Structure formats: structure tokens, C-alpha cells
Amino acid sequence: MLKKDSENPDIFGRALLDFYNNNYTEDITVISSLTEDDVIPVPYLFRSYAEMPELEQKALDLTTGKTLDIGSCAGSHALYLQEKGIDVIALDQSTGAIEVCKKRGIHKTIQADIRNYSEEKFDTLLLMMNGTGIFQRLEFVQDYLKHLELLLNDSGQILVDSSDIAFMYEEEDGSYWRDATRDYYGEVTFKISYKNKTSKSFDWLYLDFETLKKEALSIGLVCEKIADGPHFEYLAKLTKP
């Protein structure tokens, strides 16, 4: 059962459990500092491999060895990898998300913030659905990457996707505006809402590839772009030299 937390409810966990238990009646609302409110369709979080975007499919195709699926949500990536015979652990800080992962049959799960996890090393670290988002702000990227590097075997890889959202700042005349209160244009603040419950504000980072590459190189990681998506998205692979 989910613990009640009136200050910061487990929005994703509640929505995922409702869908799994056939109580799906609405989607998750995303309240953004950058643009109009949007929605995350809850059924999409349970998608099959065939329903995933090409970049996600590519990442799963490249996944090898012992794998940690970071921010696993409903476990769709981990479940697919497990069915392929890959030794995968689904990690999420949401109580409800991990409960759903278990109910869907994922054998290995961990409820934790990735920053607090250091028990094992992996061949693949998987960060999907704008995986750079968990870095929160540009100033924290190197610290997160250093921690992820500690979780990698010597020949391991980090597979991460993100988007360059510069296009969202473009004016009709072709010029660009910038939020002077932000260090980097990909820093966004969100709240999420579901069934009359709203989360606290949290920071989320959209990182363009060249900036990711620069931050990775600064701590000694090799960063390679694997593929571009149709709308400013990309998939990258980070490895030790």
C-alpha cells in the first residue's frame, strides 16, 4: 500500500497502480514553468516494445550484460529486457512504481533515489524518457555522472536520451528569448497532478548533446551520439576511456 504523504504525494505511483488495477479514469497533468500544461497518458507508461519510439527501441537493442534501469516507472523497459534474458534491475524512488513493477513480474527491483544507491556495478545503465532529467540542473550534471561512473564495470556503458529544447524559445522573427533566472535554457521546473493531488515543484533538465558531451569529457567519460530522433531528441552512449 502507498503511504499517505499530503505534502508530496506519489503521483506516478498512484496513477500506475490505478491503471494496473483497472481504475484508470484520467491522465497525469504536467504543470511547467516553460509552457502550457500538458498531460502524460498513463497507458503510454505501459507500452510494449513495438509501441516505443525508435530511440528507446535502439537503446534496448544496445543493452547488454547486467543492467540497471534507472527511473523504471511502470517497468516497460525492464520487463522487455527481462523477457530477452538480460539480468536487469528496475530502480525507481516511487513506492507505487516499484509495486507495479513487481506485479508485472519483474524479478529484481529497488526502491531508491539513484544518488543513494551504490551496492553493485553494471554493464549497462539505462536512463530513458529524457534520462538527463534526473540531473535536475546543469550545475549537478558532473556530480551525477561521477556517481553513475562508480556504478559501471570497466567496459560498461550509460545509455541516455534527452532533447535539445532550444526550439521552444524561438520567436516568430527567428530570434530566441532566454530566461535570465536560469543558468541553462534546458532547466525546467515541473509539478505533476493526478486526481486532485499535486506534487511539490521539482527541477528537470533537458540537455543538448554538445553540452552533455562537454560535461562528460570534463570528468573523463567518452560521449558518443548514437542516433537522432525526429524532433530534437537524441540517444547517447557514455563509456570509460
N, C-alpha and C positions, 0 to 999 in steps of 0.2 A: 504493500500500500504506500501511496505517496504521503510524505509528511506535509502537514499544512504549514505554509510559510506566507503569511499575509504581506510581508514586506517584499519578498521576491519569489513569487510562485514559479513552480517548474512548468512553464508554459509548454515547451516542446513535449515534455513527459506526459502531461495531461492530454494533449492533443493526440499523441501517438497511442496512448492507452485507449482513448475513446475510439479511435479508428480500429484498432486491433479487436476491441470488444464490441464492434458493430454499433457504436454510439456516435458515429460521425454525423454531425449536423452543421458544422461550419469550419472555415479555414482559419489559419493564423494570420492576424493582421500585423504588418510591419510598419512602424512609425519611424520615419527617417528624418535626420537633420538636413538632408540634402534635397529630397524630392518629396512628391506626394506619397500618401500612404499606399502600401501595396499589400498583396496577400501571398502567402505560401500555401498552395493547395496541399492539404495533408495527405491525400492519396499519392501524390508525387513522391513523398518520402518513402513509400513502399514499392518503388518502381523496380521492375526487372531489368536485367542487363540489356535486353532489347529496347527498353524504353529510355535508357540512359543517353545523355548527349555523347557524341563521338569522343570528346576528350576524356570523359570518365571511362568509357569502354577501353580507350587506348591505355589509360593508367592501369586498369585492371589486367589488361593483356600483358603489361610490362612487369606486373607484380610477381616477385619470386621469393622463395625462402620463407623464413619466419617473418610474419607481418604484423604490424600494429596499425589498426585502422583508427586514427585519431579523430575524435568528433564523429563517432559512428552513427549517431542519430538512431533511426529505426533498424540499422544493421544491414541495409540492402547490399552494400559493397562487401561487407564481411561475409554475409550469407553466400553470395555468389562465389567468393574466393574459397570458402569452406567446402562448397559443393565441388570445386575444382580439385580439392585435395590439398590446398595450401593451409599450413598451420597459421591461423590468424586469430588475433585477439581484438575484440571490439572494445574501445575505450571511449567513454563519454562521462561528463560530470553530472548529467541529468539522471536522477533516480528512475524516472519513468522510461527514459530511452533504454537504459540497461535492462529494465524489467521486460520491455518489449523485445529486445534482442534475445533474451533468454527464452521468452515464449515462442519466438520464431525458430528456435532450435540452434542458436549459435552456442557452441560448446564453451568458448572461453570469453569472458567479459571482465571488464574492470571499470568500476565507477570511480573516477578521479579526474582532477584537473591535471593536464599533461605536465604542468610545471612541478607537480608534486610526485611525479612517477619516475622512478629510476631503477626498478628492480631487475630488468632484463635488457638484453641487446637484441637487435633485429636486423634482418637483411633488407626489409622494406618498411619504411614509414610512409603511410598513406594519409594525405590531407586533401580531401575533396570538398566540392561545393564552396569554392573560394576559400581554399585551405589557409591562405595567408591571413584570413580574417581574425584568427585567434591571436595573432601577434599584436592586435589592438591599435598600436600607433607605431609610426616609423622609428621612434626612439627605442622601442623594445625589440626590434627585429633581430638584432645581433644576439641579444640575450636568449631569445627563443631558439635561434639557430644553433647557438652553442649548446643549449640543453638537448636539442634534437640530435646533435652530433654525438653526444655522450651515449645515446641510445642505439647508435649504429654500429654494426660489425664493420670491420675494416673495409670490406668490399661492398658494404651496404649502400642503399640509395634512399633518398627522400623524393617522393613523387607528390608534387603540389600544384594546384591550379589556382589561378586568380584572373583578374580583369583589370585592364587599364581604363579607368573611368573618366579620363580627361574629356571625352566627348560630352559628358554631362554638364560641363562648364562652358560649352561653346555658345556664343551669342549668334543672333541671326546675321550679323555682319561679318561673322567669321572670327571675331576676337574671342578671347577667353577671360572669364572672371575668376577670381580666386578668393577663398575665404581667408581673410587676414588672421583669423584666430587659430588657424590650423598650420602645423609645420609642413604638412604634405597634403596634396589635394585628394589622396585616396583615403584619408581618415574620415570616417563617418560615425555618427552616434545613432544608435537604434534603441527603440523599445519594441517589444512584441506583446501582442494582446490576444487573448483567447477566452471566450465565454465569460466576459466581464472581469477578467483578471489581467493585469498589466505588469510586465516586468519592470525592474529598475532600468535606467539607461545604461547602455554598455557600448564600449568602443569597438569598432570593427574596421579592419584595414584591407583595402583593395590596393594591390601593389603591382605597378607596371613591371614588365620583365627586366628592363635595364636596371631599375632600382634594386630589384631582388638580386640580380647578378652582382651588382656592386656591393651590396651588404654581405652576400655570401663570400665573395672574394676577400673582403676585408677581414674575415675570420679564417680564411684558408680553405674554404669549400669551393669546389668546382660546380658551376651552374650552367646547365645546358637547356635550351628551349627544345622541347620535343615536338610540339605542334601548336598551331594557332586555331582558335575556334572562329565561328562565323561573325561574332560580334564583340571583338576586342578581348576575348578570353584567350588564355594560353595554358599549356601544360609544361611544367619544368621538372628537370631531374637534378638533384644536388647530390654530390658524392665527395668522398675524401680524395685528395690527390694521390 
